[in-house]
Amino acid sequence: MFEPLREKLSLLTDKLSAPKPSKDSSTCSFTDSYRVFHGRGNLYPDLNMVTVDWYAPVLLVTLFKEPAQDWLNNLLLVLAASAKGDNIASVLLQHRYLHDTPTQVVRGELPESCYAQRQGLKFELSLGDRQNVGFFLDMEPGRLWLERRCAGKRVLNLFAFTCAFSVVAEAAGAAFVLNVDMSSSALNRGRKNHRLNNLPLRGVSFLAENILKSWGRIKKSGPYDIVILDPPSFQRGSFVAEKDYAKLLRRLPELLVPGGDVLACLNAPELEVSFLRQQFDAYCPQANFVERLPASGDFPDTDAEKALKLLHFSL
């Protein structure tokens, strides 16, 4: 049952024990964060409630469903035998199915600080006290998409959370980024992420507002060359994709320059790509569909319609 997990952990430990690449190598450093094991994609029916993420030097194992005690005991044995080596300082087990999302320290100690790392950039994490650690590994195709086209551009980052898109955009030479999120604490973390990477804030702004009620303030810094739409799929009292995505799309023509680009994100397994396509057709017919971005190879899924959807449109 646990063999696929053992294999992925073995690959990680082999990677950590290999010589570090030279500075001029194109190979990612062993410190770069990635998903080690993605059971949520249903490739492994007996392990479909488990994910394992590497945030050097921490291994974070997340359970999305309450397991039987024997199963859990066997998982702990697998982690003890496979997740070993001096480069793995801590192994954490997050019980995501419980209301307060408790995190159990399986090995080592809960570190005072830990960071997601990506191609020389770093992002502060919250481990042990929150459901979301502060950085979404599956969004890497979207970050690459933005990185390749944002130089000299003005970017609007809606539902910015901790501003990972903004950090990537500024590091890649964006002229201006406006980050909008209703959580001021998330935006404060975003400011800190910029400072962690020695990025000046003079070309970056932060707006703590309910997006659906703040279009006037958002428009003041426009028009924009690129708009990122990355809303929660369901957040009671804030945003429900099925009824609220249309409200975003109606505003795009007044936010974007002609020919501007949109990255529309949707992480709702119950909504298919056709939902977003139909929403654009109905509420922003000026936008042309360009492509669906390929999913990250670290997040294989038996059903692409249930996986994260990242769609590129051009106005």
C-alpha positions, 0 to 999 in steps of 0.5 A: 500500500505504501510503496509509491510513497516510499519511492517518492521519499527515496527520490527525495533523500537521494536528491538531498544526498547528491552533490549540490549543483554549481552556481552556473548549473541550470539544475534546481537547488535541493532547497527548492520547494516541491510536492514530493507525493500527490495522493490527491490526484487519485493515482493511488487509491489507498493513499488518496488522502495524503500529500507530502511537501518539501520546504527545506529543511522541513517535510510536511505531510498532510492528511485530508481524511481521518485514517484508521489507527493501524493505517496511521501507525504504518504511515509513521513507520514509513516516515521514520524509515524513509524520511531520514538524513541530516538534510531533513531537520523536521517531519510534520504531520498536519491533520487537515480534516480536523477543524483546527488543523493541528500539526503533529511533530513526527521528527525534530522540532517545529522550526521558528521560521521556514520558507518556501524556496523557488529559483532563488526567491523565498516566501515565509511560511506558517507551519503548525498554526494555519490550514494554508501554509502561505504558498501554493506549490501547484500554482507554479505554472501560473508563476512561470507564465507571469514571469515570462511576460511581465517585464516592463508591464503593469500587473493587477494581482487580485486575491493576492494572498501573500503576494507570491505572484507579485514577488515573481513579477517584480523579480522578473522586471514588472513596471508596477504591481497592485496586490488586492486582498481583503486580508490585511494580514496576508498583504503584510506577509506579502510586504515581508516576502518582498523584503525577504527577496531584497525587492524595493516596494516603490513599484508595488502597492497593496490594497486591503479591500473587498475586491467586489466593492472596490473597483473604483480604487482598483481602477485608479492605478490602471489600466493594466497589461496583465490581470491575475484572477486567483479567487477562492472557489468558496469562501463564505461571505466573501466569494463563491465562484459559481455566482461571483466569478462573473462579477470579475469578468464584467470589469476586465474591459475597464481594467485592461489595455487592448491586447492585455492578458488575463490569467484566470485561476480556478481551484474547484474540483466540481467546476470544469474548464467549460465553466470558465470558458462559458463565463468568459463568453457570457460576461467578457466576450471581448476576451479570446481564449488562448490556452489552458496552462499545463499542470505541474508535473508534481501534481498528477491527476486522473481527472484533469477537470478536477485539477487546478485550472489556469486559463490564459485569455487575451482581451 
